[in-house]
Each structure stands twice: as C-alpha cells, then as structure tokens.
C-alpha cells in the first residue's frame, strides 16, 4: 500500500514493534470508494429483504462461515 501511495510511514519502526503509518489522501479516496461499493453490495432491498432481514441474513451467514472454519476437514477419498 505504501508503494501505491495509499499510506505513508509516520514514525520510527522499532524491531518487534508496530509499524506506524497514516492513510494518505489517495488512500482515503480508495477507502471511500471501496466503502461505497461495499455498502451498496449489502443493500438487499432489491431482493425483497428489509434492513432487519438483511442484518439477520448477514448474522446467519457469518455463523455458517465460522462453523465451517471450525469444522474438521473430511477426507472423502478414503
């Protein structure tokens, strides 16, 4: 992101410590554009869901994702 001009270093990096950085105006513009797309993608009213139903669907899908990540891997080749 630094090479693309989206962030720049703002302090001295110490070994084993965080790398202080700040967002640039170009980075903020990219973040704003991405947020606009993300919010539009989350609008499910065109599919018949209101905001409450959309939030419920999101919560349920996150539960499925988290459950799938925690589930043991099944090897069907045996």
Contact map, one row per residue, 1 for C-alpha under 8 A:
111111100000000000000000000000000000000000000000000000000000000000000000000000
111111111000000000000000000000000000000000000000000000000000000000000000000000
111111000000000000000000000000000000000000000000000000000000000000000000000000
111111100000000000000000000000000000000000000000000000000000000000000000000000
111111110000000000000001011000000000000000000000000000000000000000000000000000
111111110000000000000011111101000000000000000000000000000000000000000000000000
110111111000000000001111001000000000000000000000000000000000000000000000000000
010011111100000000001111000000000000000000000000000000000000000000000000000000
010000111110000000111100000000000000000000000000000000000000000000000000000000
000000011111000000011100000000000000000000000000000000000000000000000000000000
000000001111100000111000000000000000000000000000000000000000000000000000000000
000000000111110000110000000000000000000000000000000000000000000000000000000000
000000000011111011110000000000000000000000000000000000000000000000000000000000
000000000001111111100000000000000000000000000000000000000000000000000000000000
000000000000111110000000000000000000000000000000000000000000000000000000000000
000000000000011111000000000000000000000000000000000000000000000000000000000000
000000000000111111100000000000000000000000000000000000000000000000000000000000
000000000000110111110000000000000000000000000000000000000000000000000000000000
000000001011110011111000000000000000000000000000000000000000000000000000000000
000000001111100001111100000000000000000000000000000000000000000000000000000000
000000111110000000111110000000000000000000000000000000000000000000000000000000
000000111100000000011111000000000000000000000000000000000000000000000000000000
000001110000000000001111111100000000000000000000000000000000000000000000000000
000011110000000000000111111100000000000000000000000000000000000000000000000000
000001000000000000000011111110000000000000000000000000000000000000000000000000
000011000000000000000011111111000000000000000000000000000000000000000000000000
000011100000000000000011111111100000000000000000000000000000000000000000000000
000001000000000000000011111111110000000000000000000000000000000000000000000000
000000000000000000000000111111111000000000000000000000000000000000000000000000
000001000000000000000000011111111100000000000000000000000000000000000000000000
000000000000000000000000001111111110000000000000000000000000000000000000000000
000000000000000000000000000111111111000000000000000000000000000000000000000000
000000000000000000000000000011111111100000000000000000000000000000000000000000
000000000000000000000000000001111111110000000000000000000000000000000000000000
000000000000000000000000000000111111111000000000000000000000000000000000000000
000000000000000000000000000000011111111100000000000000000000000000000000000000
000000000000000000000000000000001111111110000000000000000000000000000000000000
000000000000000000000000000000000111111111000000000000000000000000000000000000
000000000000000000000000000000000011111111100000000000000000000000000000000000
000000000000000000000000000000000001111111100000000000000000000000000000000000
000000000000000000000000000000000000111111110000000000000000000000000000000000
000000000000000000000000000000000000011111110000000001000000000000000000000000
000000000000000000000000000000000000001111111100001001000000000000000000000000
000000000000000000000000000000000000000011111111111001000000000000000000000000
000000000000000000000000000000000000000000111111111000000000000000000000000000
000000000000000000000000000000000000000000111111100000000000000000000000000000
000000000000000000000000000000000000000000011111100000000000000000000000000000
000000000000000000000000000000000000000000011111110000000000000000000000000000
000000000000000000000000000000000000000000011111111111000000000000000000000000
000000000000000000000000000000000000000000011001111111000000000000000000000000
000000000000000000000000000000000000000000111000111111100000000000000000000000
000000000000000000000000000000000000000000000000111111110000000000000000000000
000000000000000000000000000000000000000000000000111111111000000000000000000000
000000000000000000000000000000000000000001110000111111111100000000000000000000
000000000000000000000000000000000000000000000000001111111110000000000000000000
000000000000000000000000000000000000000000000000000111111111000000000000000000
000000000000000000000000000000000000000000000000000011111111100000000000000000
000000000000000000000000000000000000000000000000000001111111110000000000000000
000000000000000000000000000000000000000000000000000000111111111000000000000000
000000000000000000000000000000000000000000000000000000011111111100000000000000
000000000000000000000000000000000000000000000000000000001111111110000000000000
000000000000000000000000000000000000000000000000000000000111111111000000000000
000000000000000000000000000000000000000000000000000000000011111111100000000000
000000000000000000000000000000000000000000000000000000000001111111110000000000
000000000000000000000000000000000000000000000000000000000000111111111000000000
000000000000000000000000000000000000000000000000000000000000011111111100000000
000000000000000000000000000000000000000000000000000000000000001111111110000000
000000000000000000000000000000000000000000000000000000000000000111111110000000
000000000000000000000000000000000000000000000000000000000000000011111110000000
000000000000000000000000000000000000000000000000000000000000000001111111000000
000000000000000000000000000000000000000000000000000000000000000000111111100000
000000000000000000000000000000000000000000000000000000000000000000000111110000
000000000000000000000000000000000000000000000000000000000000000000000011111000
000000000000000000000000000000000000000000000000000000000000000000000001111100
000000000000000000000000000000000000000000000000000000000000000000000000111111
000000000000000000000000000000000000000000000000000000000000000000000000011111
000000000000000000000000000000000000000000000000000000000000000000000000001111
000000000000000000000000000000000000000000000000000000000000000000000000001111
